[in-house]
Amino acid sequence: MQALLIAGLAGALFVAAYFTYGRWVARRIFGLRADARTPAVELEDGRDFCPTKKSIVFGHHFTSIAGTGPIVGPAIAVMWGWVPAILWVVIGAIFIGAVHDMGSMVVSVRNKGRSIGDIAGDLLGPRVRLIFLAVLVMGLWIVLAIFGLVIAAVLKQYPGAIFPVLVQAPLAIVIGLLVHRRGGSIVLPSIVALAIMYASVIWGDWGPLHAFNVYLAAQPIWMWTIGLLAYAYVASVLPVWMLLQPRDYINALQLLSALGLLVAGLVVAATIGGIGDVTETVNAAGQTVREVERLPLEMVGPAVNLHPKGAPPMIPILFITIACGAISGFHCLVASGTTSKQICSETDAQTIGYGGMLTEGFLATLVILACAAGLGLGVTKQVGPGRTYSPTIATGTISDTSLIVLRGAHGASPPGAIELMMRVPTSDNYIDEIYTANIGSWVTTPNGSARLVNRPPPTTVELRGKLAFNKQYESWGAAGSLGAKVGAFVDGAANLIRSIGVSGSVAVALMGVLVASFAGTTMDTACRLQRYVIQELSRTFLPRVTESQCEKCGYDCVGLDAGVACPECGELRTAGEAGVAVERRLAAWWNPFKWLATVHGATLFAVITAAVLAAIPAPGQSLSLANAGQGGLILWPLFGATNQLLAGLAFLVIASWLIAKRKPVWFIAAPTVLMVVIPAWALIWQTFVGGEGNPAWVADGKWLLVGIAGVTLALEGWLVVEVVIRLAGRRNAGLVK
């Protein structure tokens, strides 16, 4: 019942915050108006600027910002205890993350849908703009390289999710074409799409589809990475209404309905118990009786654990481990990059920006509960041979944290007997408590129960209660791998969904699809965002022109209306902004920035550079085709701190805009300082300090990480100084509308 109360309280706080604090910030601070013309309406081009219904934009925004962040972050941070994790998610989402997302969106909407990095140049000067855009390019470069690996790893770990994920793209294109060209209600297509996607989850691993899934799961990582980056390229250059919007929308429907199932499972498991073993017996009348064992749902994870084995210090690392779910700098890119170009009304920013972040916070809450409570309903682990004890063989490992060792005696009596050893720490030593049972029978201990399913390698063990959590989180290193983090959530969430009668295989496939779909939507959105940023950055190095110049020859046509011929070359003047087109035409053909300022040039650069990074083997692996595709892991340790630092920089831009508009900034003063200081602190700790099990990058000789971290810290310091000087000198400049 404790887990249900936590979820209910968190949900109530999120709802209350939306209608109180969120409404106050939207109306009193940003002054959102329903009648204001948005960039989607004013600059509609059918590709990027596309006015869209609020529900569809919410689906795009929510699935894009969520990704796997609110899953993998909380799934590892729960090692420090579920109390600090929940507190950071709830407080962070309400007062920091949601304000950051809505603020980034509003500033972009008020500035023709430009990105937060581009707007920084108007508010804080050209140097700040270059610094900001450079940080964005590096962050998105890592995201593109790593998310191909994330999706591949998830699908290889859960092959039953492959077909359901692949079927989403063609289904989205069909929905996009129907809705865009024929118009009308989205309700019926939504219902049909949702039914097809759930059917693909239920039956997507049957018969020939199982062989198809297994075949694709067996392909090497580099093939998956290339295929996914190719998909990201196509998704980035297609009109936003054709693939990005409908895919994210139908994904949101599936994901939100899956969260509904998760909540229903949590309610059932907390009230009547989760499903354990199902046995069938024949009664005296010859009838088959099916009995379901209901297991109590308990918080098996620690409330607070300040020193998990091998873990870095909770402060400041917790605040960069849980990013999405509390606050994430990546969100400012989505809010000011794609979402701001689609909303029809300014007032939609509260629902999409503030409400989307609160929804993600609730998702992160459920992830924490799935790991801290759902795992206790049972997990199956495969363990290799551990230490040898004559005349027995251990099938697990012993550590210093009350973990288990299952072992089977060679000449045991009765045959097949096993022993479960609990190593319990005392004040000055350890006590080994031994429990005995037959293979297949449950061994009950004060910390849960276990049974050995089979002895031959790989040895399979089933665990329940705290034993399940302790085995999943043996150490920071063991729990920190991608497979372990995703597996903790998938296993715990599937246990909860099983409580309402969903089969285990379908529940696991559903959660696998959820994780892979989140990662997929983030990947294609990140590619489009990288294209925007590269285009904006490239235009900085093109010849400076004005909108009055002729698109063909550059002649100054000031005073001439659209449709009037240029007096120099006869080219007709076009409506709207011609600046970008003029810059491209006036640049020499050999100027690389001319091509990088185009849609396809910028997208190709984004995809190729991500592929180059991904092609490098992971740290410690030799250079070979078999090891290719995991190069994103080289720079991934930088992402947590740099991502959160980006949130601090976005807050500086939002604060500068509010000051220019003579608006109060006191409500974001503390979040701004927190998100500038904490990521820098974490980056300094990772680079120069380190600890047991987490050596500093300097001590470990990781000079590439040291170099990039040093440059990042220097850029942050430089940017903060520029901001202070700019605001002190031109506090009320009011440079933007």
C-alpha positions in Angstrom: 0.0 0.0 0.0 2.9 2.3 0.6 3.8 2.4 -3.1 0.3 3.2 -4.1 0.2 6.1 -1.5 3.4 7.5 -2.9 2.1 7.4 -6.5 -1.2 9.0 -5.5 0.4 11.8 -3.5 2.9 12.5 -6.3 0.1 12.6 -8.9 -2.1 14.9 -6.7 0.8 17.3 -6.3 1.5 17.4 -10.1 -2.2 18.1 -10.8 -2.4 20.8 -8.1 0.8 22.4 -9.4 -0.6 22.6 -13.0 -3.7 24.5 -11.9 -1.9 26.8 -9.4 1.8 27.5 -9.9 1.7 26.6 -13.6 -1.3 28.8 -14.3 0.3 31.7 -12.4 3.5 31.5 -14.4 1.7 31.2 -17.7 -0.7 34.1 -17.1 1.0 36.4 -14.7 4.6 36.1 -15.8 4.5 35.2 -19.5 1.2 36.7 -20.3 0.1 34.0 -22.7 -2.7 35.1 -25.1 -5.0 32.9 -27.1 -5.4 35.6 -29.9 -1.6 36.1 -30.5 -0.3 34.8 -33.9 2.2 32.1 -33.4 5.2 31.3 -35.7 3.4 28.1 -36.9 0.6 30.3 -38.3 2.6 33.3 -39.4 5.5 31.4 -41.1 3.7 28.2 -42.2 5.8 26.4 -44.8 4.4 22.9 -44.8 7.8 21.4 -43.6 8.8 22.7 -40.2 6.3 25.5 -39.4 3.0 23.7 -39.3 0.0 24.8 -37.1 -1.3 21.7 -35.3 -3.9 20.7 -32.8 -2.8 20.9 -29.2 -3.4 17.1 -28.5 -1.1 16.1 -31.4 1.6 18.6 -30.5 1.4 17.4 -26.9 2.1 13.8 -28.1 5.1 14.9 -30.1 6.5 17.0 -27.3 6.0 14.5 -24.5 7.4 11.5 -26.4 10.4 13.6 -27.6 11.4 15.0 -24.2 10.8 11.7 -22.4 13.0 9.4 -24.4 14.7 6.8 -22.1 15.8 9.5 -19.7 13.0 9.2 -17.1 13.6 5.4 -17.2 17.3 4.8 -17.0 18.1 7.8 -14.7 15.6 6.9 -11.9 16.4 3.2 -12.4 20.0 3.7 -11.3 19.4 6.6 -8.8 17.1 4.4 -6.7 20.3 2.9 -5.3 20.6 6.0 -3.1 17.1 5.3 -1.9 13.6 5.9 -3.2 13.0 8.9 -0.9 15.7 11.3 -2.4 14.8 10.1 -5.9 11.1 10.8 -5.4 11.8 14.2 -3.7 14.0 15.4 -6.6 11.5 14.3 -9.2 8.5 15.9 -7.6 10.1 19.2 -6.5 12.3 19.4 -9.5 9.5 18.8 -12.1 7.1 21.3 -10.5 9.4 24.3 -9.7 12.3 23.8 -12.1 11.7 21.5 -15.0 8.2 22.5 -16.0 9.1 26.2 -15.7 12.2 25.6 -17.8 10.3 23.8 -20.6 7.4 26.3 -20.8 9.8 29.3 -20.6 11.9 28.0 -23.4 8.8 27.4 -25.5 7.4 30.9 -24.9 10.6 32.7 -25.6 10.9 30.8 -28.9 7.3 31.5 -29.8 7.8 35.2 -29.2 10.9 35.1 -31.5 9.6 33.5 -34.7 10.2 29.9 -33.5 14.0 30.3 -33.3 16.0 28.0 -31.0 17.0 29.1 -27.5 20.6 29.2 -28.6 20.0 31.5 -31.6 17.9 33.8 -29.4 20.8 34.0 -26.9 22.7 36.0 -29.5 20.0 38.7 -29.6 19.8 39.0 -25.8 23.4 38.4 -24.8 25.6 39.0 -27.8 27.1 37.1 -30.7 29.8 35.4 -28.6 27.2 33.9 -26.3 25.3 32.7 -29.3 28.3 30.9 -30.7 29.1 29.3 -27.3 25.5 28.2 -26.8 25.1 26.8 -30.3 28.5 25.0 -30.0 27.3 23.3 -26.8 24.1 22.3 -28.5 25.9 20.7 -31.4 28.1 18.7 -29.1 25.2 17.5 -26.9 23.0 16.5 -29.8 26.0 14.8 -31.5 26.3 12.5 -28.4 22.5 12.0 -28.3 22.3 10.9 -31.9 25.3 8.5 -31.5 24.1 7.0 -28.3 20.4 6.6 -28.9 21.0 4.3 -31.9 22.8 2.1 -29.4 20.1 2.4 -26.8 17.4 1.3 -29.2 19.5 -1.5 -30.6 20.4 -2.7 -27.1 16.8 -2.7 -25.9 15.5 -4.5 -29.0 18.3 -7.1 -28.8 17.4 -7.6 -25.1 13.7 -7.9 -25.8 13.3 -9.3 -29.4 9.5 -9.5 -29.0 9.4 -5.7 -29.2 11.1 -5.5 -32.6 8.1 -6.0 -34.9 5.8 -3.7 -32.9 8.4 -0.9 -33.0 9.1 -1.3 -36.7 5.4 -1.2 -37.6 5.0 2.2 -36.1 6.7 4.2 -38.9 4.5 3.1 -41.8 1.4 3.3 -39.7 2.4 6.9 -38.7 2.8 7.9 -42.4 -0.6 6.6 -43.3 -2.2 8.4 -40.4 -0.3 11.6 -41.3 -1.4 11.5 -44.9 -5.0 10.8 -44.0 -5.3 13.6 -41.4 -3.3 16.2 -43.3 -4.9 15.8 -46.7 -8.4 14.9 -45.7 -8.7 16.8 -42.5 -11.4 15.9 -40.0 -11.3 14.4 -36.6 -8.2 12.5 -35.4 -10.3 10.3 -33.0 -11.1 7.4 -35.3 -7.6 7.2 -36.8 -6.2 7.3 -33.3 -8.4 4.4 -32.1 -7.5 2.3 -35.2 -3.8 3.0 -34.8 -3.9 2.2 -31.1 -5.6 -1.1 -31.8 -3.1 -2.0 -34.5 -0.2 -1.2 -32.2 -1.5 -3.3 -29.3 -2.3 -6.1 -31.7 1.3 -6.0 -32.8 2.5 -6.2 -29.2 0.2 -9.2 -28.4 0.8 -11.2 -31.6 4.0 -9.6 -32.9 6.2 -12.5 -31.7 4.1 -15.4 -33.0 4.9 -17.9 -35.7 7.1 -16.4 -38.6 7.3 -13.1 -36.7 9.2 -14.8 -33.9 11.9 -15.9 -36.4 11.9 -12.4 -37.9 12.5 -10.9 -34.5 15.2 -13.3 -33.6 17.0 -12.8 -36.9 17.0 -9.0 -36.4 18.0 -9.3 -32.8 21.0 -11.3 -33.9 22.4 -8.6 -36.1 25.4 -6.6 -34.9 25.1 -3.3 -33.2 26.7 -1.4 -36.1 24.0 -2.5 -38.6 21.3 -1.4 -36.2 23.1 2.0 -35.7 23.4 2.6 -39.5 19.7 1.7 -40.1 18.5 3.9 -37.3 20.6 6.9 -38.4 19.2 6.4 -41.9 15.7 6.5 -40.5 16.6 9.6 -38.5 17.7 11.3 -41.7 14.4 10.5 -43.5 12.4 11.6 -40.5 14.3 14.9 -40.3 13.8 16.0 -43.9 10.2 14.9 -44.4 7.5 17.5 -43.6 6.8 17.4 -39.9 3.2 16.4 -40.5 4.1 13.3 -42.5 6.1 11.2 -40.0 7.3 13.1 -36.9 3.9 14.4 -35.7 1.8 11.3 -36.3 4.5 8.9 -35.1 4.9 10.8 -31.9 1.1 11.2 -31.4 0.3 7.5 -31.8 3.3 6.7 -29.7 2.0 9.0 -27.0 -1.4 7.2 -27.1 0.3 3.9 -26.7 2.7 5.1 -24.0 0.0 6.9 -22.0 -2.3 3.9 -22.2 0.7 1.7 -21.1 1.2 4.0 -18.1 -2.5 3.6 -17.4 -2.0 -0.1 -17.3 0.9 0.4 -15.0 -1.1 2.5 -12.6 -3.9 -0.1 -12.7 -1.4 -2.8 -11.9 0.0 -0.8 -9.1 -3.5 -0.4 -7.6 -4.3 -4.1 -7.9 -0.9 -5.2 -6.6 -1.1 -2.8 -3.7 -4.6 -3.9 -2.6 -4.9 -7.6 -3.3 -1.3 -8.5 -4.3 0.7 -9.3 -7.3 0.7 -12.5 -9.3 3.3 -15.1 -8.3 3.0 -18.7 -9.2 0.0 -20.1 -11.0 -0.7 -23.8 -10.3 -3.3 -26.1 -11.8 -4.7 -29.1 -9.9 -7.4 -31.6 -10.6 -10.1 -31.9 -7.9 -12.1 -35.0 -6.9 -14.7 -34.2 -9.6 -12.0 -34.3 -12.3 -12.1 -30.5 -12.8 -9.0 -28.5 -13.3 -8.6 -25.8 -10.7 -6.4 -22.9 -11.4 -4.9 -21.3 -8.3 -3.1 -17.9 -8.3 -0.6 -17.0 -5.6 -1.0 -13.3 -4.7 2.3 -11.7 -3.4 2.2 -8.6 -1.2 3.6 -5.5 -2.8 6.3 -3.9 -0.6 9.0 -1.3 -0.9 11.9 -3.7 -1.1 14.4 -0.9 -2.1 16.0 1.2 0.7 14.4 4.4 1.7 17.8 6.1 1.9 21.2 4.6 1.2 23.9 7.2 1.2 26.7 4.8 0.4 25.8 2.1 -2.1 28.7 -0.2 -3.1 30.9 1.6 -5.7 28.6 4.5 -6.1 29.6 8.2 -6.4 28.4 10.6 -3.8 24.6 11.3 -3.9 25.3 15.0 -4.0 25.8 16.2 -6.6 25.6 13.1 -8.8 21.9 12.4 -8.1 21.0 15.7 -9.9 22.7 14.7 -13.1 21.6 11.1 -12.9 17.9 11.9 -12.8 17.6 14.5 -15.5 14.5 13.8 -17.5 11.7 13.4 -14.9 13.0 16.4 -12.9 14.7 18.8 -15.4 16.7 18.2 -18.5 18.5 20.7 -20.8 17.5 18.6 -23.8 14.0 19.8 -23.3 14.8 23.4 -24.1 15.9 22.2 -27.6 12.6 20.4 -28.2 10.5 23.2 -26.8 12.3 25.9 -28.8 13.2 23.7 -31.8 10.2 21.7 -33.0 7.3 22.3 -30.7 7.4 26.1 -30.9 7.0 25.8 -34.7 3.8 23.8 -34.4 1.5 25.3 -31.6 -1.5 27.2 -32.8 -2.1 29.3 -29.7 0.3 30.7 -27.1 -1.9 29.4 -24.3 -1.1 25.8 -25.5 2.3 26.3 -24.0 1.0 25.7 -20.5 -0.5 22.3 -21.4 2.3 21.2 -23.7 5.3 22.7 -21.9 4.3 22.7 -18.2 1.9 19.8 -18.4 4.2 17.7 -20.5 7.0 18.0 -17.9 4.7 17.1 -15.1 3.5 14.0 -17.1 7.1 13.0 -17.4 7.7 13.5 -13.7 4.8 11.1 -13.0 6.4 8.6 -15.4 9.7 8.9 -13.5 7.8 8.3 -10.2 6.3 5.1 -11.6 9.8 4.0 -12.7 11.1 4.5 -9.2 8.2 2.5 -7.8 8.6 -0.3 -10.4 12.2 -0.7 -9.3 11.8 -0.2 -5.6 8.6 -2.2 -5.2 7.7 -4.1 -8.5 11.0 -6.0 -8.5 10.1 -7.6 -5.2 7.3 -9.5 -6.9 9.9 -11.6 -8.6 12.8 -11.6 -11.1 14.6 -14.3 -13.0 18.4 -14.1 -13.1 20.9 -16.1 -15.0 24.2 -16.4 -13.0 27.4 -18.0 -13.9 29.6 -20.1 -11.6 31.0 -18.1 -8.7 33.5 -19.0 -6.1 34.1 -22.7 -5.5 33.4 -24.3 -2.1 34.4 -27.9 -1.7 32.5 -30.1 -2.1 29.9 -27.6 -3.4 29.8 -25.1 -6.3 28.4 -21.6 -5.8 26.1 -20.3 -8.5 26.3 -16.7 -7.4 28.7 -14.3 -5.8 29.4 -13.1 -2.3 29.7 -9.4 -1.6 29.7 -7.3 1.5 26.0 -6.4 1.3 23.8 -9.3 2.5 23.6 -10.9 -0.9 22.9 -14.5 -1.6 24.9 -17.5 -2.8 22.9 -20.4 -4.2 24.8 -23.6 -4.4 24.1 -27.2 -5.1 25.9 -30.1 -3.5 27.4 -32.8 -5.8 26.4 -35.6 -3.6 23.5 -33.9 -1.9 20.8 -35.9 -0.2 18.1 -35.8 -1.2 19.2 -35.5 -4.8 18.9 -32.0 -6.2 19.1 -30.3 -2.9 20.4 -26.7 -2.9 21.7 -24.4 -0.3 20.9 -20.7 0.0 23.6 -18.8 1.9 22.9 -15.3 3.3 26.0 -13.5 4.4 24.8 -11.1 7.1 27.2 -8.4 8.3 27.7 -8.0 12.1 29.6 -5.3 14.0 33.0 -7.0 13.4 32.5 -9.9 11.0 29.9 -11.8 8.9 27.6 -14.6 9.8 26.6 -17.2 7.1 23.0 -18.3 7.4 22.3 -21.4 5.4 18.9 -22.6 4.2 18.2 -25.9 2.3 15.6 -27.0 -0.2 15.1 -29.0 -3.3 15.6 -27.6 -6.8 12.4 -25.9 -7.8 11.3 -25.4 -4.2 11.3 -21.9 -2.6 13.8 -21.1 0.1 12.4 -18.5 2.4 14.6 -16.1 4.3 14.0 -12.9 6.3 15.0 -10.9 3.1 12.8 -12.7 0.7 12.7 -16.1 -1.1 14.7 -17.8 -3.9 14.7 -21.0 -5.8 17.1 -22.6 -8.2 15.3 -23.4 -11.5 18.1 -25.3 -13.1 21.8 -26.0 -12.3 23.5 -26.4 -15.7 25.1 -23.2 -17.1 23.5 -20.8 -17.5 22.2 -21.3 -14.0 18.7 -19.8 -13.6 17.5 -18.4 -10.3 14.2 -16.8 -9.3 14.2 -14.3 -6.5 11.6 -12.4 -4.6 11.5 -9.6 -2.0 14.7 -7.8 -1.0 16.7 -10.6 -2.5 15.5 -9.6 -5.9 16.4 -5.9 -5.4 19.8 -6.7 -3.9 20.7 -9.0 -6.8 19.6 -6.4 -9.3 21.6 -3.7 -7.5 24.6 -5.6 -6.3 26.9 -2.7 -7.0 26.9 0.6 -8.9 28.9 -0.9 -11.7 26.6 -3.9 -12.1 23.4 -1.8 -12.0 24.8 1.0 -14.1 25.0 -0.8 -17.4 22.3 0.0 -20.0 20.9 -3.5 -19.9 20.6 -3.6 -16.1 19.0 -0.2 -15.9 16.4 -0.9 -18.6 15.9 -4.5 -17.2 15.2 -3.2 -13.7 12.3 -1.1 -15.0 11.0 -3.6 -17.5 11.0 -6.5 -15.0 9.4 -4.4 -12.2 6.8 -2.8 -14.4 5.9 -6.1 -16.1 5.3 -7.6 -12.6 2.8 -4.8 -11.8 1.0 -5.2 -15.1 0.8 -9.0 -14.6 -1.2 -8.2 -11.5 -4.2 -7.3 -13.7 -4.0 -10.6 -15.6 -1.8 -9.7 -18.5 0.6 -12.5 -19.4 4.2 -12.2 -18.5 5.4 -12.3 -22.1 3.0 -9.6 -23.3 3.8 -7.4 -20.3 7.5 -7.6 -21.0 7.0 -6.9 -24.7 4.8 -4.0 -23.9 7.4 -2.4 -21.6 10.2 -3.1 -24.1 8.2 -1.4 -26.8 7.6 1.6 -24.5 11.4 2.0 -23.9 12.4 1.6 -27.5 9.6 3.8 -28.7 10.6 6.6 -26.3 14.2 6.3 -27.5 13.1 6.3 -31.2 11.0 9.5 -30.9 13.9 11.2 -29.2 16.4 10.1 -31.8 14.4 11.4 -34.8 13.6 14.7 -33.0 17.2 15.1 -32.0 18.3 14.7 -35.7 15.8 17.4 -36.7 17.0 19.7 -33.9 20.7 19.1 -34.9 19.7 20.1 -38.4 18.2 23.4 -37.1 21.2 24.2 -34.9 23.7 23.4 -37.7 21.8 25.6 -40.1 21.7 28.5 -37.5 25.4 28.1 -36.8 26.3 27.9 -40.5 24.5 31.1 -41.3 26.8 32.9 -38.9 29.6 32.4 -41.4 27.7 33.3 -44.5 27.8 36.8 -46.1 25.7 39.3 -44.1 22.6 40.4 -46.0 19.3 42.1 -45.3 15.8 40.9 -46.1 15.4 43.7 -48.7 18.2 42.2 -50.9 17.2 40.3 -54.1 17.4 36.6 -53.7 19.1 36.2 -57.1 21.7 39.0 -57.4 21.7 40.7 -53.9 20.5 44.1 -55.2 19.0 46.2 -52.4 15.3 46.2 -53.2 14.3 48.2 -50.1 10.8 49.6 -50.5 9.7 47.1 -53.2 6.8 44.9 -52.3 6.5 41.1 -52.9 5.7 40.3 -56.5 7.6 43.4 -57.9 10.5 42.6 -60.2 14.1 43.4 -59.1 15.3 46.5 -61.2 18.7 44.8 -61.5 18.0 41.3 -62.8 14.2 41.1 -63.1 13.7 38.4 -60.4 10.3 38.7 -58.7 10.4 39.5 -55.0 8.9 36.8 -52.7 6.8 37.2 -49.6 8.1 36.4 -46.1 11.8 36.4 -45.0 14.3 36.1 -47.9 17.4 36.4 -45.7 18.3 32.8 -45.6 17.8 32.2 -49.3 19.9 35.3 -50.1 22.8 34.1 -47.9 22.9 30.8 -49.7 22.9 32.3 -53.2 25.5 35.0 -52.5 28.0 32.5 -50.9 30.5 30.9 -53.3 29.7 27.4 -54.4 32.8 26.0 -52.6 31.8 27.6 -49.2 30.9 24.6 -47.0 28.6 26.8 -44.9 26.5 27.4 -48.0 25.6 23.7 -48.0 25.4 23.3 -44.3 22.7 26.0 -44.2 20.5 23.8 -46.4 18.0 21.2 -45.1 19.8 18.2 -46.6 23.3 19.5 -46.1 22.8 20.1 -42.4 21.0 16.7 -41.9 23.7 14.8 -43.8 26.3 16.4 -41.6 24.4 15.5 -38.4 23.9 11.9 -39.4 27.4 11.3 -40.8 29.2 12.8 -37.8 27.0 10.8 -35.5 27.8 7.6 -37.5 31.5 8.4 -37.3 31.3 8.7 -33.5 29.2 5.6 -33.3 31.6 3.6 -35.5 34.4 3.8 -32.9 34.5 0.8 -30.6 33.4 1.2 -27.0 36.2 2.0 -24.4 38.5 -1.0 -23.9 37.5 -2.8 -27.1 39.7 -3.4 -30.1 39.0 -1.7 -33.4 37.0 -4.2 -35.4 33.7 -4.4 -37.3 32.2 -6.6 -34.5 32.9 -3.9 -31.9 31.7 -1.0 -34.0 28.5 0.9 -33.3 29.2 1.7 -29.6 31.4 4.8 -29.9 28.8 7.0 -28.3 29.7 5.3 -25.0 33.1 7.1 -25.2 31.5 10.6 -24.6 28.4 9.4 -22.8 29.9 10.0 -19.3 29.9 13.7 -20.3 26.3 13.9 -21.2 24.7 14.0 -17.7 26.6 17.1 -16.6 26.6 18.9 -19.9 22.8 18.2 -20.4 22.0 19.7 -17.0 24.4 22.6 -17.7 22.4 23.3 -20.8 19.3 23.7 -18.6 21.2 26.3 -16.6 22.2 28.2 -19.8 18.6 28.1 -21.0 17.5 29.6 -17.7 20.0 32.4 -18.2 18.4 33.2 -21.6 14.9 33.0 -20.1 15.9 35.3 -17.3 17.5 37.8 -19.7 14.4 37.8 -21.8 12.2 38.5 -18.8 14.5 41.3 -17.7 14.3 42.8 -21.2 10.5 42.7 -21.0 10.6 44.2 -17.4 9.1 41.0 -16.0 9.9 39.5 -12.5 12.7 36.9 -12.4 12.8 36.1 -8.7 10.9 32.8 -9.2 13.6 31.4 -11.4 16.6 32.8 -9.5 17.2 29.7 -7.4 16.6 27.2 -10.2 19.1 29.2 -12.4 21.8 29.2 -9.8 21.2 25.5 -9.0 21.4 24.4 -12.6 24.5 26.4 -13.3 26.4 25.3 -10.1 25.4 21.7 -9.6 26.3 20.4 -13.1 29.7 22.2 -12.9 30.3 20.7 -9.5 29.4 17.2 -10.8 31.7 17.7 -13.8 34.6 18.8 -11.6 34.1 15.8 -9.4 34.0 13.4 -12.3 37.1 15.0 -13.9 39.4 15.7 -11.0 38.1 14.1 -7.8 36.5 10.7 -8.3 36.2 8.0 -5.6 36.3 4.3 -4.9 34.9 2.5 -7.9 34.6 5.7 -9.8 38.2 7.0 -10.5 38.5 10.5 -11.7 39.1 10.8 -15.5 42.4 12.4 -14.8 43.5 9.5 -12.6 42.1 7.0 -15.2 43.9 8.6 -18.1 40.7 9.4 -20.0 42.3 12.5 -21.6 39.6 13.0 -24.2 36.9 13.3 -21.5 39.3 15.5 -19.5 39.9 17.8 -22.4 36.2 18.2 -23.3 35.2 18.6 -19.7 37.9 21.4 -19.3 36.7 23.2 -22.4 33.0 22.9 -21.3 33.8 24.3 -17.8 35.8 27.2 -19.4 32.9 27.9 -21.8 30.4 27.9 -19.0 32.6 30.4 -17.0 33.0 32.6 -20.0 29.3 32.5 -20.8 28.3 33.4 -17.2 30.8 36.4 -17.3 29.3 37.5 -20.6 25.8 37.3 -19.2 26.7 39.3 -16.1 28.4 42.0 -18.1 25.6 42.2 -20.7 22.9 42.4 -18.1 24.7 44.9 -16.0 25.3 47.2 -19.0 22.1 46.8 -20.9 19.5 45.6 -18.3 16.5 47.1 -20.0 17.7 46.8 -23.6 14.5 45.0 -24.8 16.2 43.6 -27.9 13.4 41.2 -28.9 9.7 41.4 -29.2 
